[in-house]
Structures are given as structure tokens and as C-alpha cells.
Amino acid sequence: MRLRHALATGITVATTTIAPMTAHALPAPVQAVQAVQAVSLLAPVPAVSLVAPGTRAVSVPVAAGPRCGKLSDPEFPITSRILGGPDAYRPGGAAGTWALELTNTTARMCRDIHPVLVLVDRHRALTASQLTLEMTDGEGRWHALPLEKTERDEIIGVLDDGSPGFAVPAGHTVTVHARLAFAANTEPNKVMITAAAVQRRGRDGDWVGESDAYRLAVRKPEGKGISGDGSTKGTGTRTPAPAVGHSHPGERLPGTGQLARAGLEGDLVGRTAAVAALLIGGALLVVGARRLRTDPTERH
């Protein structure tokens, strides 16, 4: 039962204490979730100003659109797959390209779908400044993703261009292209990338899809046979996404005005690189850290 369990066990709406980022060792198998982080996601849903003659303007939030799939469904309504991509990247080299497929398995259009990318490296040494990650929007235009590193050493990026997200017709697939590059000072490492699909619904949101895992290596610049520099094509390594907890049908990403205000009144991200605000329709959502059952890159 995986439908709409908001990024596994940890989606909560609560006041949290933001701890400074510290180095962590690789997680032990089946290690429990012990902390929360969040990621800067979507701009607040705009308000509609209703003005009648002789009356004062009233700001009314835009209503949530139709839900993607049914809360009672046992599976995600959006099937997500990462395709293509090099097996290895060269620090300072050209970007490697790959794609994320979003397939609507329902009988209705799914709108406001937003991809969320999560990167985890073996050594937990990769920084957001060492990555350049871009994705295409619904018009095929490239946008650089803002990246934040959580206190659990996950780097999270979201396509936050102010657009309403992707519309995926019933039974159809929408392909989102991505390109990734590593800075010249990046040390050799192994990285795993997964994608979640989130549907924004007014002030709330639903977790509607999860991709397989794309595993890659960052090699030494002088290495041979390295892709990611535009000279070699690769297929990357694909494995099922690691289990992140038990899901319950009907769960979603909730939002409350109180917590939204707590997140919007200050520069939450600016105070610590370990935490970012996940804004869906103006609501601050705290995403639980996911502990992988094994080293996320050991099978690459």
C-alpha cells in the first residue's frame, strides 16, 4: 500500500527544531528514521481577488484541482522511471543527460505534477555547490534546480519555475529531460538518484509517484572510458527504489496556516543548509529523512 504516503513515514506538520548539519556515517541496514528535513519545492498558490462594486476586495485561495487517482488505490497513480544517463561522470566535464518518464495509469488527467529529485552519495561528502542539475518544464525549456542538502546528507532539488507543473493525460506518458554535471573539485564517489512525483492541490499535496534508482559513479578526471563528458553514451544502473517505510492509502501532504507562517516569516533555508522549506500551496511540509536498507551505492 504505497499510494500518497508522503515521502514515506516522515511527512508531518509540526513545529521542528532545526539542527545544524553534521557529518553522518553510512546508515546501518534498516536504520530507523531519526530526523526530519525538508526541501524548497513549490511557490505558494496564487490567491484570487474577488471585487464587487462597492465592496472591499477579498483574497480567496485557489481551490484544489481534481485528485490524481483514488485514495483507496493500493498503488501510485503515476508510474515513474528514470531512463538513460551515463554510468560515470567526469568532474568538470560536460553534463550527462537522462530522462524521467511520468505515466498516468488512471482514467483521468493528472495535473500539477512536480518532480522531486533526491541524490545520495556513498561518502556523504557531496555538496549542493558541486552539482549543476537542470530539468525541462512543460514547454521544453531548461531550468536550473535549486539544490539543498539536508542534515541527513541528501541533496534535494525541485523544478520550481512558478509553473503549474506537468499535466499527464490519462493513459499517457510525459517525459521530463534532465542533465547533470559535477564541479571540477568533486572527489570520486558513487551516487544514487531517485525521483518522487508530487501533485500540488491548493494548500495540500499528494505523493503520487516514485521512480527506480539511477546509480552512477564520479570518476577521477584522468580516468578512461568515462561518460558524462558528451563523448560516450551510457545506460546507467537501474535498481528498484529502496523501501522507505510502510505506506497507508489515503495519506497526503497536509498544510496548515500556522506552520506556513512559521516557514514564510523568515529565511528558513538561509539559516541552515541542512534544512529547506517544502512549500506546497504556501504550506510548510516537513519531510522525514529516509534511511536506506543498505548502502545506497554499494551495488553499483
Secondary structure, DSSP 8 states (H G I E B T S, - for coil): --TT-TTGGG-B-S--------------TT-----EE---------EEEE--TTS--EEEE------SS-TT-SS-SEEEEEEE--SEE-TTS--EEEEEEEEE-SSS-EEEEEEEEEEEETTS---GGGEEEEEE-TTS-EEE--EEE-TTSEEEEE--SSS--EEE-TT-EEEEEEEEEE-TT--SEEEEEEEEEEEEETTEEEEEEE--EEEEEE--TT-SS--SSSS-----EEE---------TT--B---HHHHHHHHTTTHHHH-TT---EEETTEEEBEE----SS-TTTT-
